[in-house]
Amino acid sequence: GALTTLQDLGRPGFAHLGIPRSGAADRSSLKLANRLVGNAEGAAALECTLIGPSLRFDDEALIAITGAEVSARLDGEEVALNSAVTIPAGGLLELATTSTGLRSYIAVRGGIEVEPIIGSRSSDLLSGLGPAPLKAGQTIATEEPLGEVPAIGVAPVAPPVDVPLLHVVAGPRSDWFADDALALLAASSWEVSSDSNRSGVRLIGPELPRLRHDQLHSEGMAHGAIQVPASGQPI
């Protein structure tokens, strides 16, 4: 796939040491996938970005795919999302390109087996902690299941809204910007840059006018904060 990483619920509580939380970008979808196969909500699963992967199973397995809308096929036959699916030994699971959304999650009953680092099995691309992204030909193992298989193996999930609404409030550095910068941010159309990654989404659009152009020292930020570098293009 384009980028397939191992993710759980991350490493909260270590920001004072410079260690990001990391973990699944879509925590709700990760939890749902794990519940569908009888795992603990925080078990390690695969986070798939935009395209792929293709996975060959050596043994029979129970899996669930959640998150972004994506065409998934088992040995050429379409399989349902948000459902528990039995994969036969030797089965080939293939994910295509997402049609809505960006990241899908594949949970396997038992969870993915990898040694935790600072309490998490998550791949953190910013700090380099955790396992590296998956590569073609790599073999990964699953752990022994602990819980029971749920009696209900399908979950109704509402589709995303056509036009999502994001609420923005001025931050502690709003005095660095011209008075109309926040209105320009809200009223403009923005394109996601190809330079984006799991750490930040870079936007392309009109330059947000700043009154100050020097650089801030590093400082703590709230989750979901919008940063505006000297270019005036938000992150």
C-alpha positions in Angstrom: 0.0 0.0 0.0 0.9 3.7 -0.1 1.6 3.7 3.7 0.5 0.9 6.0 1.6 1.2 9.6 0.9 -0.6 12.9 -1.2 1.4 15.3 -2.9 1.1 18.6 -4.1 3.9 20.9 -0.6 5.4 21.2 1.7 6.7 23.9 -0.2 9.3 25.9 1.5 11.1 28.8 5.0 11.5 27.5 4.8 14.9 25.9 7.1 16.4 28.6 9.8 14.1 27.2 9.2 15.1 23.6 7.4 11.8 22.8 4.3 12.3 20.7 1.1 10.4 21.5 1.0 8.8 18.0 -1.5 6.0 17.7 -4.4 5.6 15.3 -5.4 8.8 13.4 -9.0 7.6 13.5 -9.3 6.1 17.0 -13.0 5.3 16.8 -12.5 3.2 13.7 -9.6 1.3 15.3 -11.7 0.6 18.4 -14.6 -0.6 16.3 -12.5 -3.0 14.2 -11.0 -4.5 17.3 -14.5 -4.9 18.9 -15.8 -6.7 15.9 -13.2 -9.4 16.1 -13.3 -9.7 19.9 -10.0 -7.9 20.7 -9.5 -5.3 23.3 -10.2 -1.8 21.9 -6.5 -0.8 22.0 -5.1 -3.9 20.3 -2.6 -3.3 17.6 -4.0 -3.2 14.0 -3.0 -2.1 10.6 -3.7 1.5 9.5 -3.9 1.7 5.7 -3.5 5.0 4.0 -5.3 5.7 0.7 -4.3 2.6 -1.2 -3.8 -1.1 -0.3 -2.3 -3.3 1.1 -2.6 -6.8 -0.3 -2.3 -9.4 2.5 -1.9 -13.2 2.1 -2.9 -15.2 5.2 -1.0 -18.3 6.1 -3.7 -19.5 8.5 -7.4 -19.0 8.9 -8.1 -15.6 10.5 -11.0 -13.4 11.6 -10.6 -9.8 10.4 -12.6 -6.6 10.3 -12.1 -3.5 8.1 -13.3 -0.1 9.2 -12.7 3.6 8.6 -12.6 5.0 5.1 -14.9 3.7 2.4 -12.7 1.3 0.3 -13.3 -1.7 -2.0 -12.0 -4.8 -0.2 -11.8 -8.2 -2.0 -11.1 -11.6 -0.6 -9.8 -13.9 -3.4 -11.5 -11.6 -5.9 -14.9 -11.4 -4.1 -16.1 -8.2 -2.5 -16.2 -8.3 1.4 -18.3 -6.0 3.6 -16.8 -3.3 5.7 -17.6 -2.8 9.4 -18.1 -6.6 9.6 -16.3 -9.6 11.0 -14.9 -11.6 8.0 -13.4 -15.1 8.1 -10.3 -15.4 5.9 -9.4 -19.0 4.9 -5.8 -20.3 5.0 -4.1 -19.0 1.9 -6.7 -16.3 1.4 -5.7 -13.1 -0.3 -7.2 -9.8 1.0 -6.8 -6.8 -1.3 -7.7 -3.2 -0.5 -8.2 -0.8 -3.4 -8.1 3.0 -3.3 -10.4 4.7 -0.8 -13.5 6.4 -2.3 -14.3 8.5 0.8 -11.9 9.2 3.6 -8.2 8.5 3.8 -7.4 5.8 6.4 -8.8 2.3 6.8 -8.1 -0.1 9.6 -7.6 -3.9 9.5 -8.0 -5.7 12.8 -7.1 -9.4 13.1 -8.4 -11.4 15.9 -5.7 -11.7 18.6 -4.0 -8.4 17.5 -0.7 -7.9 15.7 2.3 -9.3 17.6 5.1 -6.9 18.1 7.2 -5.8 21.1 5.7 -2.7 22.7 7.9 0.4 23.1 7.0 2.8 26.0 3.8 0.9 26.4 2.6 1.0 22.7 3.0 -0.9 19.5 2.3 2.2 17.4 4.5 3.3 14.5 5.5 6.9 15.2 6.9 8.4 12.0 7.8 11.6 13.7 10.1 10.2 16.5 10.9 6.9 14.8 9.5 4.9 17.7 7.8 1.6 17.0 7.9 -0.7 14.0 8.6 0.7 10.6 5.9 0.9 7.9 5.1 -2.4 6.2 7.1 -3.4 3.2 6.3 -5.8 0.3 7.1 -9.4 1.2 7.1 -8.8 5.0 5.6 -11.4 7.3 3.8 -10.3 10.5 2.4 -12.5 13.2 -0.7 -12.3 15.4 -1.1 -12.9 19.1 -3.3 -15.5 20.7 -6.9 -14.3 21.1 -8.0 -13.6 24.7 -11.7 -12.7 24.5 -14.8 -14.4 23.0 -15.9 -13.8 19.5 -18.8 -11.3 19.6 -22.3 -12.7 18.9 -22.9 -9.8 16.5 -20.3 -9.4 13.8 -21.6 -6.3 12.0 -21.8 -2.7 13.0 -24.0 0.0 11.4 -21.8 3.0 10.6 -23.3 6.3 9.4 -21.7 7.7 6.2 -19.7 10.9 6.6 -21.6 14.2 6.0 -21.3 15.8 2.6 -19.9 19.0 4.0 -18.2 18.7 7.4 -18.2 21.7 9.7 -15.0 22.6 11.6 -15.1 25.1 14.4 -12.1 27.4 14.7 -11.3 29.7 17.6 -8.5 32.3 17.8 -5.4 31.0 19.6 -2.9 32.7 21.9 -0.9 34.0 19.0 -3.8 35.7 17.2 -2.2 39.1 17.7 0.5 38.0 15.2 -2.1 38.1 12.4 -3.9 40.8 10.5 -7.5 41.4 11.6 -9.0 39.7 8.6 -6.8 36.6 8.7 -9.3 34.4 10.6 -12.2 35.4 8.3 -10.0 34.6 5.3 -9.2 31.2 6.7 -12.9 30.4 7.1 -14.1 31.8 3.8 -11.4 30.4 1.5 -11.2 27.1 -0.4 -8.1 25.0 0.6 -6.4 22.1 -1.1 -4.4 19.5 0.8 -0.8 19.5 -0.2 1.0 16.3 -1.2 3.6 17.3 1.5 1.0 16.3 4.2 1.5 13.3 6.5 0.2 11.8 9.8 1.9 14.6 11.7 0.2 17.5 9.9 -2.0 18.4 6.9 -0.5 21.2 4.9 -3.0 23.4 3.1 -2.6 25.4 -0.2 -4.6 28.6 -0.6 -4.4 32.3 0.0 -1.7 33.6 2.2 -3.0 34.4 5.7 -1.6 37.9 6.4 0.7 38.2 9.4 1.7 41.3 11.3 4.8 39.7 12.7 7.2 37.6 10.6 9.8 36.4 13.1 9.8 32.8 14.3 8.2 31.5 17.5 10.2 29.3 19.9 8.8 25.8 20.3 5.8 25.7 22.6 3.1 23.3 23.5 0.0 23.2 21.4 -3.6 21.9 21.9 -4.6 18.8 19.9 -5.9 20.0 16.5 -4.2 23.4 16.6 -3.6 25.2 13.3 -0.1 26.4 12.7 0.8 29.1 10.2 4.4 29.3 9.2 6.1 32.3 7.6 4.6 31.2 4.2 1.1 32.0 5.5 -0.1 28.5 4.4 -1.8 26.7 7.3 -0.8 23.3 8.7 
